[in-house]
Amino acid sequence: MSNKPFNYYLRDSCRMCGGTSLIRVMSLTPTPPGNDFLTKDEMGRNEPVYPLDLYFCEGCHHVQLGHVVDPQILYQKNYSYVSATSAHFVNHLKNYVTDMIERFGLKPGNLIADIGSNDGTCLQFFKDKGMSVVGIDPATDIAELATENGIETVADFFGYDLAVNLRKKYGAAKYITSHNACAHIDGLFDVVKGVEHWLAADGVFVLEVGYLVDVYSNTWFDTIYHEHLDYHTVAPLEKLFSRVGMEVIGVERIAPQGGSIRVMVQKQGGPAERDSSVKTLIELEFKGSILIEKPLFQFPQLLSNVPHNNIFIAYNLRFHPLIQKLHDFLKSEKIISILAYVGQYLPEWRPEQDYRLHYSAIKEDGGGVLRDLSHELDYVKWLLGHIEIDYVFNDKISSLEITSDDLLILNGHTKDNAQVQINLNYFTKEPVRKIIIDGDDINIQADLLLGKVKIIIGEKIENYDFSDLNINEIYRMEHEAILSGDSSLACTYDQGLEIMHMIDRIRNFNK
């Protein structure tokens, strides 16, 4: 019986464009909510954990979490973050208010609203300049505290219906702002629809959100957690605002949150001219290299406008020094046969999670040894070249509670008639990952788990030991190579596409 929590759901459409073509591009270990700290008395209880998977929208290229945790769990109970506790952020808000007043000609008496206003720190600076202010924040305790301190704050989730009531009560807002809140909101379309309704005809909406380019470039994976539903870039935001009749007029890169953007928006046809910063950042977002998790899973039309030499597939075992040693050695050797064998017991692979709930166990989520363990397909092909398939057995044969395949047996040959055997499974109790290579006068035995290689050439024996290697190092080496432009070892887009074609040939071999 599944113990899957009931207080989250998997979204089936993009928050930016509403499209339904979402591709999972990264899976992190399920974790508890980031700000749900345990008290001393609670230390013995089991914390609920929730999936943490990133999805990519084929329609607008927006990156987002697929699973949405109930916001009442995240924000309305014991929410701990308070803006005023960060002196750096307080100073940022002070400078921000001064800049915005000057840039947009804000006057005393103008209505200023803040979505996700927290303790009212930002609004206090506007109030000190003679503006009328109102905050909106769902964290009831913090909202009450802000109101008590003189910053009227509505304790609710902002959306269109609330905006209608707010406009009736306070009038049109000259300036609406939001700092690091729009990455937290599931119903983002409803929010911007509400902003458009509440905003004055000559008003401005300015939001600050974390910038995906900075997250990716600096590998700030720690910013990926349940509160951050969205990882923003400019182009998808443009599509979002255009859906409600608004337009982006300027964008700035700023320092907070490890790297953010400040996006300035008005109603379409508003008084401000669109500046060049929007185009500049959109162009930036389509430069550089793209690393895609293995395998491709599909033949992505969305990459048609990206140069293929900038796209790489994450077959990181190529960067293992053991595999590199084999690659260099086999350049000058004729071989007779190669056996690549992987066996591991799926229930013990990720002990922190019920194996039945992980994508590996679910055919529809891309699980199964054929795709999940396709590293062997890649490095064998990298070592020997094209493989013609002679025999395939690929099915589920064990008693594991999974819908995916748990065994692949493949026999094939190369253009030089070297015989290839690849055996992958989910049910070997003692993990094994070995390569055995034979030639007329050579024998190679490699153990990837132990990090050891024995090469026998006639009477000569050579031993190589890579057991001190931290397996995480090969991920770092892969990323550094791609980012530095030294991608000679990396799996290119075309090579990854060849593996995808090979997977399809295997799946259809006996049909």
C-alpha positions as CSV (number, residue, x, y, z in Angstrom):
1,M,0.0,0.0,0.0
2,S,1.3,3.4,-1.0
3,N,2.0,6.0,1.7
4,K,2.1,8.8,-0.8
5,P,1.2,12.1,0.8
6,F,-2.1,13.6,-0.3
7,N,-1.3,17.3,0.2
8,Y,0.4,17.9,-3.1
9,Y,-0.4,17.5,-6.7
10,L,1.5,17.2,-10.1
11,R,0.7,20.1,-12.4
12,D,-0.1,19.3,-16.0
13,S,0.2,22.7,-17.6
14,C,2.8,25.5,-17.7
15,R,2.3,28.5,-15.4
16,M,3.6,30.9,-18.0
17,C,1.9,30.0,-21.3
18,G,-0.7,27.4,-20.2
19,G,0.8,24.7,-22.5
20,T,0.7,21.1,-21.7
21,S,3.9,19.9,-23.2
22,L,6.1,19.6,-20.0
23,I,9.3,17.6,-19.9
24,R,10.9,16.5,-16.7
25,V,14.6,17.6,-16.9
26,M,15.8,17.0,-13.3
27,S,14.8,14.9,-10.3
28,L,16.2,15.7,-6.9
29,T,15.7,13.7,-3.7
30,P,12.2,14.2,-2.2
31,T,12.6,16.5,0.9
32,P,10.6,18.2,3.6
33,P,9.5,21.9,3.1
34,G,12.6,24.1,3.4
35,N,11.2,26.4,6.1
36,D,9.3,23.8,8.2
37,F,11.8,23.6,11.0
38,L,11.2,21.1,13.8
39,T,10.9,22.2,17.4
40,K,12.9,20.4,20.1
41,D,9.8,18.4,21.0
42,E,9.2,17.4,17.4
43,M,12.6,16.0,16.7
44,G,11.5,12.4,16.9
45,R,8.6,12.6,14.4
46,N,8.7,11.6,10.8
47,E,8.7,14.6,8.4
48,P,6.5,14.5,5.3
49,V,8.6,14.6,2.1
50,Y,7.5,15.8,-1.3
51,P,8.9,15.2,-4.8
52,L,11.3,17.8,-6.2
53,D,11.3,17.5,-10.0
54,L,12.1,20.3,-12.5
55,Y,10.1,20.4,-15.7
56,F,10.7,22.3,-19.0
57,C,7.9,23.7,-21.1
58,E,8.3,23.0,-24.8
59,G,6.0,25.9,-25.6
60,C,7.6,28.9,-23.9
61,H,10.8,27.4,-22.5
62,H,9.9,28.1,-18.8
63,V,11.5,25.9,-16.1
64,Q,9.3,25.0,-13.1
65,L,8.6,22.5,-10.4
66,G,6.0,20.0,-11.4
67,H,4.7,19.0,-8.0
68,V,2.9,21.7,-6.0
69,V,2.8,21.5,-2.2
70,D,-0.3,23.0,-0.5
71,P,0.7,26.6,0.1
72,Q,-1.0,26.5,3.5
73,I,1.6,24.0,4.5
74,L,4.4,26.2,3.2
75,Y,3.3,29.6,4.3
76,Q,0.4,29.9,6.6
77,K,1.7,27.8,9.5
78,N,4.9,28.9,11.3
79,Y,6.4,30.6,8.3
80,S,9.8,31.8,9.5
81,Y,11.3,34.1,6.9
82,V,11.1,37.8,7.9
83,S,12.6,40.5,5.6
84,A,13.9,42.8,8.4
85,T,16.2,40.1,9.7
86,S,18.5,40.5,6.7
87,A,20.4,43.8,6.9
88,H,21.7,43.3,3.3
89,F,18.2,42.9,2.0
90,V,16.8,45.8,4.0
91,N,19.5,48.0,2.4
92,H,18.6,46.6,-1.0
93,L,14.9,47.6,-0.5
94,K,15.8,51.1,0.7
95,N,17.9,51.7,-2.4
96,Y,15.2,50.1,-4.6
97,V,12.5,52.5,-3.3
98,T,14.6,55.5,-3.9
99,D,15.4,54.4,-7.5
100,M,11.8,53.5,-8.4
101,I,10.4,56.8,-7.1
102,E,12.8,58.7,-9.2
103,R,12.5,56.5,-12.3
104,F,8.7,56.4,-12.4
105,G,7.9,59.8,-10.9
106,L,6.0,58.5,-7.9
107,K,4.4,61.2,-5.8
108,P,3.1,61.5,-2.2
109,G,-0.4,60.2,-2.0
110,N,0.1,57.6,-4.8
111,L,-1.2,54.1,-3.8
112,I,1.7,51.6,-3.6
113,A,0.9,47.9,-3.2
114,D,3.3,45.0,-2.4
115,I,2.4,41.4,-3.2
116,G,4.1,39.1,-0.7
117,S,4.9,42.1,1.5
118,N,6.1,40.0,4.4
119,D,6.7,42.3,7.4
120,G,6.2,45.5,5.4
121,T,9.9,46.5,5.2
122,C,9.6,47.7,1.6
123,L,6.3,49.5,2.1
124,Q,7.7,51.3,5.1
125,F,10.2,53.1,2.9
126,F,7.4,54.2,0.5
127,K,5.3,55.3,3.4
128,D,8.2,57.4,4.8
129,K,8.1,59.3,1.4
130,G,4.4,60.1,1.9
131,M,2.8,57.4,-0.2
132,S,-0.3,55.4,0.7
133,V,0.6,51.7,1.1
134,V,-1.1,48.4,1.4
135,G,0.5,44.9,1.6
136,I,-0.8,41.5,0.7
137,D,0.7,38.4,2.3
138,P,-0.8,35.0,3.2
139,A,1.4,34.5,6.3
140,T,-1.2,35.5,8.8
141,D,1.2,36.0,11.8
142,I,3.5,38.2,9.8
143,A,0.7,40.1,8.2
144,E,-0.8,40.9,11.6
145,L,2.6,42.0,12.9
146,A,3.0,44.4,9.9
147,T,-0.4,45.9,10.4
148,E,0.3,46.4,14.1
149,N,3.5,48.2,13.0
150,G,1.6,50.7,10.8
151,I,1.7,48.9,7.4
152,E,-1.8,47.8,6.6
153,T,-1.6,44.2,5.3
154,V,-4.2,41.9,3.9
155,A,-3.6,38.4,5.1
156,D,-4.6,36.5,2.0
157,F,-3.3,34.9,-1.3
158,F,-3.4,37.5,-4.1
159,G,-5.4,36.8,-7.2
160,Y,-8.0,38.4,-9.5
161,D,-10.9,38.1,-7.1
162,L,-9.0,39.8,-4.3
163,A,-7.7,42.5,-6.7
164,V,-11.3,43.4,-7.6
165,N,-12.1,43.9,-3.9
166,L,-8.9,45.8,-3.3
167,R,-9.5,48.2,-6.2
168,K,-13.0,48.9,-4.8
169,K,-11.6,49.6,-1.3
170,Y,-8.4,51.4,-2.1
171,G,-8.8,52.6,-5.7
172,A,-6.3,52.0,-8.6
173,A,-2.7,51.4,-7.7
174,K,-0.1,53.6,-9.2
175,Y,2.7,51.2,-8.4
176,I,2.5,47.5,-7.6
177,T,5.7,45.6,-6.5
178,S,6.6,42.1,-5.6
179,H,9.9,40.9,-4.2
180,N,10.8,37.2,-4.6
181,A,7.1,36.2,-4.3
182,C,6.2,35.4,-7.9
183,A,8.5,32.4,-7.8
184,H,6.3,31.0,-5.0
185,I,2.9,31.3,-6.6
186,D,1.2,28.3,-8.4
187,G,-1.7,30.3,-9.9
188,L,0.6,32.9,-11.5
189,F,-1.8,33.7,-14.4
190,D,-4.5,34.6,-11.9
191,V,-2.0,36.9,-10.1
192,V,-1.0,38.9,-13.2
193,K,-4.6,39.1,-14.2
194,G,-5.3,40.6,-10.8
195,V,-2.4,43.0,-11.2
196,E,-3.7,44.2,-14.5
197,H,-7.1,44.8,-13.0
198,W,-5.8,46.8,-10.0
199,L,-3.1,48.7,-11.8
200,A,-3.9,52.3,-12.9
201,A,-3.8,53.0,-16.7
202,D,-0.4,54.8,-16.3
203,G,0.8,52.5,-13.5
204,V,3.8,50.2,-13.3
205,F,4.2,46.6,-11.9
206,V,7.8,45.8,-10.8
207,L,8.7,42.3,-9.7
208,E,11.9,40.8,-8.6
209,V,12.5,37.1,-9.1
210,G,15.5,34.7,-9.1
211,Y,17.1,34.3,-12.5
212,L,17.5,30.9,-14.0
213,V,20.7,32.0,-15.8
214,D,22.4,32.7,-12.5
215,V,21.1,29.4,-10.9
216,Y,22.4,27.4,-13.8
217,S,25.7,29.3,-14.4
218,N,26.6,29.1,-10.7
219,T,25.1,25.6,-10.0
220,W,23.1,27.0,-7.1
221,F,21.0,23.8,-6.8
222,D,20.2,24.8,-3.2
223,T,17.8,27.4,-4.5
224,I,15.6,24.6,-5.8
225,Y,13.1,23.7,-3.1
226,H,9.3,23.5,-2.8
227,E,8.7,27.2,-2.2
228,H,10.4,28.1,-5.5
229,L,7.9,26.8,-8.0
230,D,9.4,28.8,-10.9
231,Y,12.9,29.5,-12.3
232,H,12.4,32.6,-14.3
233,T,13.8,33.9,-17.6
234,V,12.6,36.9,-19.5
235,A,11.1,35.3,-22.7
236,P,8.5,33.2,-20.8
237,L,7.6,36.2,-18.6
238,E,6.8,38.2,-21.7
239,K,4.4,35.5,-22.8
240,L,2.7,35.4,-19.4
241,F,2.1,39.2,-19.3
242,S,1.0,39.3,-22.9
243,R,-1.8,36.9,-22.0
244,V,-3.4,39.6,-19.8
245,G,-2.7,42.6,-22.0
246,M,0.5,43.8,-20.4
247,E,4.0,44.3,-21.7
248,V,7.6,44.2,-20.3
249,I,9.3,47.5,-20.7
250,G,12.6,46.9,-19.0
251,V,14.7,44.3,-17.1
252,E,17.7,44.6,-14.8
253,R,20.0,41.9,-13.4
254,I,20.4,42.5,-9.7
255,A,22.3,40.8,-6.8
256,P,19.7,39.5,-4.2
257,Q,19.0,35.8,-3.8
258,G,22.2,34.9,-5.5
259,G,21.2,36.5,-8.7
260,S,17.8,38.0,-9.7
261,I,16.1,40.1,-12.3
262,R,14.0,43.1,-11.8
263,V,11.2,43.1,-14.4
264,M,9.2,46.3,-15.1
265,V,5.7,45.9,-16.7
266,Q,2.9,48.2,-17.8
267,K,-0.4,47.8,-19.5
268,Q,-0.1,47.5,-23.3
269,G,0.1,51.0,-24.8
270,G,1.2,52.5,-21.5
271,P,3.3,55.7,-21.3
272,A,6.8,54.1,-21.0
273,E,9.0,53.1,-23.9
274,R,10.4,49.6,-24.0
275,D,14.1,49.7,-23.6
276,S,16.8,47.5,-25.1
277,S,17.4,45.5,-21.9
278,V,14.6,43.2,-22.7
279,K,16.0,42.1,-26.0
280,T,19.5,41.9,-24.6
281,L,18.6,39.4,-21.9
282,I,16.3,37.3,-24.1
283,E,19.3,36.9,-26.5
284,L,21.5,36.0,-23.5
285,E,19.1,33.3,-22.4
286,F,19.6,31.4,-25.7
287,K,23.4,31.5,-25.6
288,G,25.8,29.1,-24.1
289,S,25.6,25.3,-23.7
290,I,22.7,23.1,-22.8
291,L,23.2,19.8,-20.8
292,I,20.2,17.5,-21.1
293,E,19.7,14.5,-18.8
294,K,20.1,11.1,-20.5
295,P,18.6,9.9,-22.6
296,L,16.8,12.4,-24.8
297,F,13.5,10.4,-24.5
298,Q,12.2,12.1,-27.6
299,F,13.4,14.0,-30.6
300,P,12.9,17.6,-29.3
301,Q,11.7,20.0,-31.9
302,L,12.2,22.7,-29.3
303,L,16.0,22.5,-29.8
304,S,15.8,23.2,-33.5
305,N,16.8,26.8,-33.1
306,V,19.8,26.0,-30.9
307,P,23.2,25.1,-32.6
308,H,23.7,21.3,-32.1
309,N,27.3,21.9,-31.0
310,N,26.0,23.7,-27.9
311,I,23.8,20.7,-26.8
312,F,25.2,17.8,-24.7
313,I,23.6,14.7,-23.2
314,A,24.6,13.8,-19.6
315,Y,26.3,10.5,-20.2
316,N,28.8,11.4,-17.6
317,L,30.5,8.0,-17.4
318,R,32.7,9.1,-20.3
319,F,34.5,11.3,-17.8
320,H,35.3,8.4,-15.5
321,P,39.1,7.9,-15.8
322,L,38.5,4.1,-16.0
323,I,36.4,4.5,-19.1
324,Q,38.8,7.0,-20.6
325,K,41.7,4.5,-20.0
326,L,39.7,1.9,-22.0
327,H,38.9,4.4,-24.7
328,D,42.6,5.4,-25.2
329,F,43.8,1.8,-25.0
330,L,41.3,0.5,-27.6
331,K,42.2,3.0,-30.2
332,S,45.1,0.8,-31.2
333,E,43.7,-2.7,-30.4
334,K,41.5,-5.0,-32.3
335,I,39.1,-6.8,-30.0
336,I,37.0,-9.9,-30.4
337,S,34.3,-9.3,-27.8
338,I,33.0,-7.0,-25.0
339,L,30.6,-7.7,-22.2
340,A,29.1,-4.8,-20.2
341,Y,27.1,-6.0,-17.2
342,V,25.1,-3.9,-14.7
343,G,23.1,-5.4,-11.9
344,Q,21.5,-3.6,-9.0
345,Y,18.6,-4.2,-6.7
346,L,16.1,-1.4,-7.3
347,P,14.5,-1.4,-3.8
348,E,18.0,-0.7,-2.2
349,W,19.1,1.8,-4.9
350,R,17.5,4.8,-3.2
351,P,16.8,3.8,0.4
352,E,15.3,7.1,1.3
353,Q,12.3,6.5,-0.9
354,D,9.8,3.7,-1.7
355,Y,11.2,2.3,-4.9
356,R,7.7,1.9,-6.3
357,L,7.1,5.6,-6.4
358,H,10.3,6.5,-8.2
359,Y,10.4,7.1,-11.9
360,S,12.7,4.1,-12.4
361,A,9.8,1.8,-11.5
362,I,7.2,3.6,-13.7
363,K,7.2,2.9,-17.4
364,E,5.1,6.0,-18.2
365,D,7.7,8.2,-16.4
366,G,10.6,6.9,-18.5
367,G,11.7,4.2,-16.1
368,G,13.2,0.8,-16.9
369,V,16.7,-0.5,-17.4
370,L,16.7,0.3,-21.1
371,R,16.6,4.0,-20.6
372,D,17.5,4.4,-17.0
373,L,20.8,2.4,-17.4
374,S,21.6,3.5,-20.9
375,H,25.0,4.7,-19.9
376,E,26.3,1.3,-21.0
377,L,24.8,1.8,-24.5
378,D,26.6,5.1,-24.8
379,Y,30.1,4.1,-23.5
380,V,30.2,0.8,-25.4
381,K,29.3,2.7,-28.6
382,W,31.8,5.4,-27.7
383,L,34.5,2.7,-27.3
384,L,33.7,0.6,-30.4
385,G,31.6,2.6,-32.8
386,H,28.2,1.6,-34.3
387,I,26.6,-1.5,-33.0
388,E,24.4,-3.7,-35.2
389,I,21.8,-5.5,-33.1
390,D,21.5,-9.3,-33.5
391,Y,19.3,-10.3,-30.5
392,V,17.3,-8.5,-27.8
393,F,15.4,-9.6,-24.7
394,N,13.9,-6.6,-22.9
395,D,11.0,-7.2,-20.4
396,K,9.9,-7.3,-16.8
397,I,10.6,-10.8,-15.4
398,S,11.2,-10.3,-11.6
399,S,8.7,-10.0,-8.8
400,L,9.5,-6.3,-8.3
401,E,6.3,-4.1,-8.0
402,I,7.1,-2.0,-11.0
403,T,5.6,-1.4,-14.4
404,S,8.9,-0.8,-16.2
405,D,11.3,-3.3,-17.7
406,D,13.8,-4.8,-15.3
407,L,16.1,-6.8,-17.7
408,L,17.9,-6.1,-21.0
409,I,20.0,-8.7,-22.8
410,L,21.5,-7.4,-26.0
411,N,23.8,-9.2,-28.4
412,G,25.3,-7.4,-31.4
413,H,28.4,-6.7,-33.4
414,T,30.5,-3.9,-34.7
415,K,31.6,-3.2,-38.3
416,D,34.8,-5.1,-37.4
417,N,32.7,-8.0,-36.2
418,A,33.6,-7.6,-32.6
419,Q,30.8,-9.3,-30.5
420,V,28.9,-7.1,-28.1
421,Q,26.9,-8.2,-25.1
422,I,25.1,-5.8,-22.8
423,N,23.2,-7.0,-19.8
424,L,21.3,-4.7,-17.5
425,N,19.0,-5.5,-14.7
426,Y,17.2,-4.2,-11.6
427,F,17.3,-7.4,-9.5
428,T,20.9,-8.3,-8.7
429,K,21.1,-8.2,-4.9
430,E,24.8,-7.4,-4.8
431,P,25.5,-4.4,-7.0
432,V,27.8,-5.1,-10.0
433,R,29.1,-2.9,-12.9
434,K,31.8,-4.6,-14.9
435,I,33.3,-4.6,-18.3
436,I,35.2,-7.6,-19.8
437,I,37.0,-7.2,-23.1
438,D,38.9,-9.9,-25.1
439,G,41.2,-9.8,-28.1
440,D,43.6,-12.2,-29.7
441,D,46.3,-11.5,-27.1
442,I,44.6,-9.2,-24.6
443,N,42.1,-9.4,-21.8
444,I,40.7,-6.4,-19.9
445,Q,38.7,-6.7,-16.7
446,A,37.2,-3.4,-15.4
447,D,35.1,-2.9,-12.3
448,L,33.4,0.5,-12.2
449,L,32.2,0.1,-8.7
450,L,35.7,-0.7,-7.3
451,G,37.3,1.7,-9.8
452,K,39.9,-0.9,-10.9
453,V,41.2,-2.1,-14.3
454,K,43.4,-5.1,-15.1
455,I,44.8,-5.2,-18.6
456,I,46.6,-8.4,-19.7
457,I,48.7,-8.3,-22.8
458,G,50.3,-11.6,-23.5
459,E,52.4,-12.2,-20.4
460,K,52.3,-8.6,-19.2
461,I,49.8,-7.4,-16.6
462,E,48.9,-3.7,-16.0
463,N,46.8,-2.6,-13.1
464,Y,45.1,0.7,-12.7
465,D,43.4,1.9,-9.5
466,F,40.8,4.7,-9.5
467,S,39.2,3.7,-6.2
468,D,40.0,7.1,-4.6
469,L,37.8,8.8,-7.1
470,N,34.7,10.4,-5.6
471,I,31.9,9.5,-8.1
472,N,30.5,13.0,-7.9
473,E,33.8,14.2,-9.4
474,I,32.8,12.9,-12.8
475,Y,29.7,15.2,-12.7
476,R,31.9,18.2,-11.9
477,M,34.3,17.3,-14.6
478,E,31.5,17.0,-17.2
479,H,30.1,20.4,-16.3
480,E,33.5,22.1,-16.2
481,A,34.4,20.7,-19.6
482,I,31.2,21.8,-21.2
483,L,31.3,25.3,-19.6
484,S,34.9,25.8,-20.5
485,G,34.4,24.8,-24.2
486,D,36.6,21.7,-23.9
487,S,33.9,19.2,-24.8
488,S,35.9,16.5,-26.5
489,L,34.7,13.8,-24.1
490,A,31.1,15.0,-23.8
491,C,28.3,13.2,-25.5
492,T,27.1,15.6,-28.2
493,Y,23.5,16.1,-29.3
494,D,24.0,14.0,-32.5
495,Q,25.6,11.2,-30.4
496,G,22.8,11.4,-27.9
497,L,20.3,11.2,-30.8
498,E,22.1,8.0,-32.0
499,I,21.6,6.4,-28.6
500,M,17.9,7.4,-28.7
501,H,17.6,5.7,-32.1
502,M,19.4,2.7,-30.7
503,I,16.9,2.6,-27.8
504,D,14.0,2.7,-30.3
505,R,15.6,-0.2,-32.3
506,I,15.9,-2.2,-29.2
507,R,12.3,-1.6,-28.1
508,N,11.0,-2.5,-31.6
509,F,13.4,-5.4,-32.3
510,N,10.9,-8.2,-31.7
511,K,7.8,-6.4,-33.0
